[in-house]
Amino acid sequence: MMTSGHAPTAMIADYAAGALSCGMSLVVASHLTYCPCCRDKAARLEALGGALLCCGKPVDPAPSCLERALARIEAPAAPAPAAEPRDPPLPRPLCRLAPRDGDIRWQPVAPGLAAFWLDGFPGERVGLLRARPGTPVAAGGPPAAALVIRGALRQGRHIWHPGELAFPAGPEAPEATGAEPCLCLAVRPEPPPG
């Protein structure tokens, strides 16, 4: 079980290389908004990757590369986001995908546990989980990774606080702990249909 609250270096390297799944990328990007240590490590790994690319042999782009790039440039711009409060309740990468905290339509999952599932993550179940203290944080199974946004998570003797990444291990799901409800961004693999 990973207990430090930081993203492992290999995970940050995969994130910097664009090799993580979409859900895990969102979790890491959100964690980086809290953690200067991991943010610095990601910047150094991205710089290293850029330097390595400079040393490689050039590769001819696919024939449709220019057309696709021009189409993205010419596509209508997304509407400007609404002004954010000084202290946004959710990490910036997550703000782009989820409504403001007061606008979230929570779905009850179990007594004391509610979820807001995010779309667009093939092969993964990604969402916000809100749990009352003492409630296990397991919607369809324990998460592979969870970023604590508010409150705290406990598994065994380890407690994760806001901004920390939890990688639960073992048969028991982590549970919300402390005086306030726990809000976390959780991701777990989705079993293939059939």
C-alpha positions as CSV (number, residue, x, y, z in Angstrom):
1,M,0.0,0.0,0.0
2,M,1.3,3.4,-0.9
3,T,1.0,5.6,2.2
4,S,3.0,8.8,1.5
5,G,0.2,10.8,-0.2
6,H,2.5,11.6,-3.2
7,A,2.2,10.1,-6.6
8,P,4.9,7.5,-7.3
9,T,7.7,8.7,-9.6
10,A,6.8,6.1,-12.2
11,M,3.2,7.4,-12.3
12,I,4.4,11.0,-12.7
13,A,6.7,9.8,-15.5
14,D,3.7,8.1,-17.2
15,Y,1.6,11.2,-16.7
16,A,4.4,13.5,-18.2
17,A,4.7,11.1,-21.2
18,G,0.9,11.0,-21.7
19,A,0.9,7.3,-21.0
20,L,-1.6,7.2,-18.1
21,S,-5.3,6.4,-18.6
22,C,-7.6,9.4,-18.8
23,G,-9.0,8.8,-15.3
24,M,-5.6,8.4,-13.6
25,S,-4.3,11.4,-15.6
26,L,-7.1,13.5,-14.1
27,V,-6.3,12.2,-10.6
28,V,-2.6,13.1,-11.0
29,A,-3.3,16.5,-12.6
30,S,-5.6,17.3,-9.7
31,H,-3.0,16.1,-7.2
32,L,-0.4,18.4,-8.8
33,T,-2.5,21.4,-8.0
34,Y,-2.0,20.6,-4.3
35,C,1.6,19.2,-4.2
36,P,4.6,21.4,-5.2
37,C,6.9,18.4,-4.7
38,C,5.1,16.2,-7.3
39,R,4.5,19.3,-9.5
40,D,8.3,20.0,-9.6
41,K,9.0,16.3,-10.3
42,A,6.5,16.4,-13.2
43,A,8.1,19.5,-14.7
44,R,11.6,17.9,-14.5
45,L,10.3,14.7,-16.2
46,E,8.6,16.7,-18.9
47,A,11.8,18.7,-19.5
48,L,13.8,15.4,-19.7
49,G,11.3,14.0,-22.1
50,G,11.6,17.1,-24.3
51,A,15.4,16.9,-24.2
52,L,15.2,13.2,-25.3
53,L,12.9,14.1,-28.2
54,C,15.5,16.6,-29.4
55,C,18.0,13.8,-29.7
56,G,15.8,11.5,-31.7
57,K,15.6,11.1,-35.5
58,P,12.8,13.2,-37.0
59,V,9.7,11.2,-38.1
60,D,7.5,12.3,-41.0
61,P,4.0,13.2,-39.8
62,A,0.9,11.2,-40.9
63,P,-0.6,12.6,-44.1
64,S,-3.7,13.9,-42.3
65,C,-1.7,15.6,-39.5
66,L,-1.8,19.1,-40.9
67,E,-5.5,18.9,-41.7
68,R,-6.4,17.7,-38.2
69,A,-4.3,20.4,-36.6
70,L,-5.9,23.1,-38.8
71,A,-9.3,21.8,-38.0
72,R,-8.6,22.0,-34.2
73,I,-7.3,25.6,-34.7
74,E,-10.3,26.6,-36.7
75,A,-12.9,25.0,-34.4
76,P,-15.1,27.4,-32.5
77,A,-13.6,28.4,-29.2
78,A,-15.2,27.0,-26.0
79,P,-17.1,29.5,-24.0
80,A,-15.1,31.3,-21.4
81,P,-15.5,29.7,-18.0
82,A,-17.4,31.6,-15.4
83,A,-15.3,33.6,-13.0
84,E,-13.9,31.3,-10.3
85,P,-14.1,32.1,-6.7
86,R,-10.8,33.0,-4.9
87,D,-10.6,29.6,-3.4
88,P,-12.1,27.1,-5.8
89,P,-13.7,24.1,-4.0
90,L,-12.3,21.6,-6.6
91,P,-8.9,21.4,-8.2
92,R,-8.7,23.3,-11.5
93,P,-8.4,20.2,-13.8
94,L,-11.6,18.8,-12.1
95,C,-13.4,22.2,-12.4
96,R,-13.5,21.8,-16.1
97,L,-15.4,18.5,-15.8
98,A,-17.7,18.9,-12.8
99,P,-20.2,21.5,-11.9
100,R,-19.6,23.8,-9.0
101,D,-19.9,22.0,-5.6
102,G,-23.4,23.4,-4.9
103,D,-24.6,22.3,-8.4
104,I,-23.5,18.7,-8.1
105,R,-26.4,16.2,-8.3
106,W,-25.3,13.5,-5.9
107,Q,-26.5,10.0,-6.4
108,P,-26.9,7.9,-3.3
109,V,-24.7,4.8,-3.6
110,A,-24.9,3.3,0.0
111,P,-25.9,4.6,3.4
112,G,-23.7,7.7,4.0
113,L,-22.1,7.6,0.5
114,A,-23.0,9.5,-2.6
115,A,-21.3,9.8,-6.0
116,F,-21.2,12.1,-9.0
117,W,-19.9,10.1,-11.9
118,L,-17.9,11.8,-14.7
119,D,-18.4,10.8,-18.3
120,G,-15.8,10.2,-21.0
121,F,-13.4,7.8,-19.2
122,P,-13.6,4.5,-21.2
123,G,-12.6,1.5,-19.2
124,E,-12.7,3.4,-15.9
125,R,-15.2,4.6,-13.3
126,V,-14.2,8.1,-12.4
127,G,-16.1,10.4,-10.1
128,L,-16.5,12.4,-6.9
129,L,-17.4,10.5,-3.8
130,R,-18.8,12.1,-0.7
131,A,-18.8,10.1,2.5
132,R,-20.0,10.8,6.0
133,P,-17.4,10.1,8.7
134,G,-17.1,6.3,9.4
135,T,-18.5,5.4,5.9
136,P,-16.4,3.1,3.6
137,V,-15.5,4.8,0.3
138,A,-16.3,2.0,-2.1
139,A,-18.8,2.5,-4.9
140,G,-18.8,-0.8,-6.7
141,G,-15.5,-1.7,-5.1
142,P,-12.5,0.1,-3.5
143,P,-10.9,2.8,-5.7
144,A,-7.6,2.1,-7.4
145,A,-6.6,5.6,-6.4
146,A,-8.4,8.5,-4.6
147,L,-7.4,12.1,-4.2
148,V,-8.7,13.6,-1.0
149,I,-10.2,17.0,-1.6
150,R,-11.9,17.7,1.7
151,G,-12.0,15.8,5.0
152,A,-9.8,12.7,5.4
153,L,-9.6,9.0,4.5
154,R,-8.4,6.2,6.8
155,Q,-7.3,2.7,6.0
156,G,-5.8,0.8,8.9
157,R,-3.5,3.2,10.7
158,H,-2.9,5.5,7.8
159,I,-4.8,8.7,7.2
160,W,-4.8,10.8,4.0
161,H,-5.6,14.5,4.1
162,P,-6.7,17.0,1.4
163,G,-4.4,17.0,-1.6
164,E,-3.0,13.6,-0.8
165,L,-3.3,10.6,-3.1
166,A,-4.5,7.3,-1.6
167,F,-3.8,3.9,-3.2
168,P,-6.0,1.6,-1.1
169,A,-4.8,-2.0,-0.7
170,G,-6.3,-5.0,0.8
171,P,-9.9,-6.2,1.1
172,E,-11.2,-3.3,3.2
173,A,-12.1,0.0,1.5
174,P,-10.8,3.1,3.1
175,E,-13.3,5.1,5.2
176,A,-14.1,8.7,5.8
177,T,-12.7,9.9,9.1
178,G,-12.7,13.0,11.1
179,A,-15.5,15.5,11.9
180,E,-16.5,16.5,8.4
181,P,-17.6,14.5,5.4
182,C,-14.8,13.4,3.0
183,L,-14.9,14.4,-0.6
184,C,-12.5,12.6,-3.0
185,L,-11.9,12.1,-6.6
186,A,-11.8,8.3,-7.2
187,V,-10.9,6.1,-10.1
188,R,-11.1,2.4,-10.6
189,P,-10.9,0.1,-13.6
190,E,-14.3,-0.8,-15.0
191,P,-14.7,-4.4,-15.8
192,P,-15.3,-5.1,-19.5
193,P,-19.0,-5.7,-20.4
194,G,-20.2,-9.3,-20.8
